[in-house]
Amino acid sequence: MCLNRNPLLEPAICVLCYSRWQFVEIPHLVVSSARLTHTEGIYRPLHNYDRIQPNEPRHEHTAMDLHRTSILNQMDYNRESKEGKPSPSTEERLDSGLDSLKEEEYQAVAAEIRRLQCPAVTAQLHQWKTETTEDGDTLLHLAIIHEAKDYMKAMIDQSKNTDFLNIQNDLRQTPLHLAVITNQAEVCQHLLQSGCDPTLVDNRGDTPLHIACRHGNLLCFSVITQNSQKEHLRTMMAACNYNGLNCLHLASVHGFLSLVESMVELGADINAKEQHNGRSALHLAVDQQNLSLVKLLLKKGADPNLLSSGGHTPYHLTYGYGSLDIRQELYLQTSPDLRELPESESDDSEEEEGNISDEEVGYDDIQWNGH
């Protein structure tokens, strides 16, 4: 048993021979910021110094024989007690040797101990990363849903640039999807700055940016666009969900003019066609009878002569609605040869108009008291 133990480190570390001792015999080490402990001690505990027998070995290093003399004999050759003075051997036995260590020596010991952390213990500490609910939600998903900010921050900080931040639940929602749905812009920023992938889609084909555009979440929209890589941003703005709509289409359908303007300024294709009937954002603005949006899109460079899959311009669609203001606005912008809707195509126009989905027009099929 090494008697020169450091009381600040548990279990005892030999402070006289540590520089020559290779720390290869330390099993199951756990390191924390507060203290160093062993799950299985390599030294036999010394509870009663008086129980040590004179012939008992002072070191129990199994890796090598240090060939050192007894520390008691080394430090004091006069072993007889004097009157009024404690036994020198007792003093030496209780001496931790703390003063004999320099700061760099302490750091060397601590660094070697950290290097020898047990992988099994590390895996156990991060077991929470693999736990999921029956819905496929990780603890991070749940923390975001319940807005447990302290837990969110801790988990994100410990998972930077790892796949844990991109795990999808049974609805294929990532933590970033849920952060947008719950309108937590600061969590979106933390996730993006920690390396999450904003281009992943849920079971509707929506990226988190699609969700922000559908709900008019300007704050989350700004965080995503400002903290995403350029190639990721281009991918998200160009991608169509499973209803064939990209982010600009969703913002247009739901009438969020500020989002439409922001996306056009960020480089979104203002003339991109949705995949259902080949309509542009300007076509959708006419469908929604949104005069302000029609004016904005025309101002930003939307093509009024763009044809849908059925061969109709945005002006043609005005024949099915009663807004004269929109018709007049488009009349001056539309090429003269595209202003008249041929009678033979009127049925096709009505059929195309009837194919608008509830999501595109924002209809709600839930009625209350007949309304």
Helices and strands as residue ranges (DSSP letters): E 29-31, E 36-38, G 49-51, H 71-75, H 88-94, G 98-100, H 103-115, H 119-125, G 127-129, H 139-145, H 149-157, G 163-166, H 175-181, H 185-193, H 208-215, H 218-227, H 230-238, H 247-253, H 257-265, H 281-287, H 291-299, H 314-317, G 318-320, H 324-331, G 336-338, G 343-345, H 346-354, H 358-361
